């Protein structure tokens, strides 16, 4: 299983969208089974272009995105995306941006967490 983490800085895109394609190329080039993003925009719509582009590409079918409208989140957060169906996924943590996904394996559950403070 290949796991990748990526701090995309400022949502991974610029207002003119110049970074979106570059960020998508890096993610695609790594061909990870699971990847986590930090500093991704978590608002719905155009402020979340990276998450929407990943969903539309269809390579990663499963997403857990930290979506909390609390003022302390600054509209920035974390996500985990996976090619495989996790047995569970959830938002975790108090006062931090954190998500977790779980996969069953022959040696027990594999829990992957992504935290951005």
N, C-alpha and C positions, 0 to 999 in steps of 0.2 A: 504494500500500500504506500503510495507516495502522497505526502502531505506538504502543502506549501502555505506560507504566510506572507502577506504583502501589505505594507503600510502605503496606501495609495495617495496619501497627503491631499488634503482639501477635496475629498470626494473622488479623486482619480480623474477628474475632468476640470477643464477651465471653462469660463463662460463662453469662449469661442469654440469649445469642444475639441481643441487641438490635441489633448492628451488621451482622449477616450480610446482611439484606435491603437495607440501605442501600449496602453495598459492592457487592452484586450489581447494584443499580440503576445505580450509577456506571459499572461495567464495561459493562453492557448499553447504557447511554446513549451511550457513546463509540463503539460499534460498530467497534472496531478489528479489523484482520485478525490482528494478533499483539499480545499483551500480556504483560508481565512483572509478577510480583508479588515484592516483597521483604517480609521478616518474616512470610512465610506459615508456618503450622505444617506440618511435613513428616511427622509421625507418622501411622500408619494409624488409621482410625476417627474417632471424634468429635473428636479433637484436630486433625483436618484437615477440618473441616466446609466451609470455603470451597472447597478443591480438589474435594471430593466434590460439592458443590452445582453447581459449574461443569461437572463431567463429566456429571452427571445432566441438566442443562439441554440438553445436546447441541449447543449453538451452536458450541462450540470442541471439535473432535473430537480434536485432537492436543495432548498435554501432555508436557513434559519437566520433571520435578520433582526438585530436589536432595534426595536422601534418603541421608543419611550419619549413621550412629549414633554418630559420634565425639563425645566429650564437649564438644569445642570448638564444636560446632554449636548447643548450647543448644536443640535441638529447633525451631529456626527456620531458615528458608532462603529459597530463591528458586525460582521456576518460570517457564516460558514456555508459553503456550498459543496455539494457532493454529487458524484456520478451515481453512487449506490444509494438505495433506500436505507436510511438509518432506522433503527428500531424505535428511537425516540429523539426528540430535539426540544430544546427549551431555552428561554431567556433566564439567565442566572445572575446573581449578585445584587447587592444593595449599594447604590451610590457609585457603581462602576458599570461600564458597558461590557456585557459579557454574554456569550451564547455557548451552548454545548450540544453536541450530537453524539449518539451512541450507536455502535455497531456490534452485533453479536459475532463471536469468533469461537474457534474450538478451544481456546484457552480462557474464555470468559469474555465479558464485555470490554470493548475498546471505547473509551470516552475521550473525545477531543473537545477542548475548550479554547475559546478565543476571547481574550480580555483586552480592552483598551481603556486606560484610565485618563 
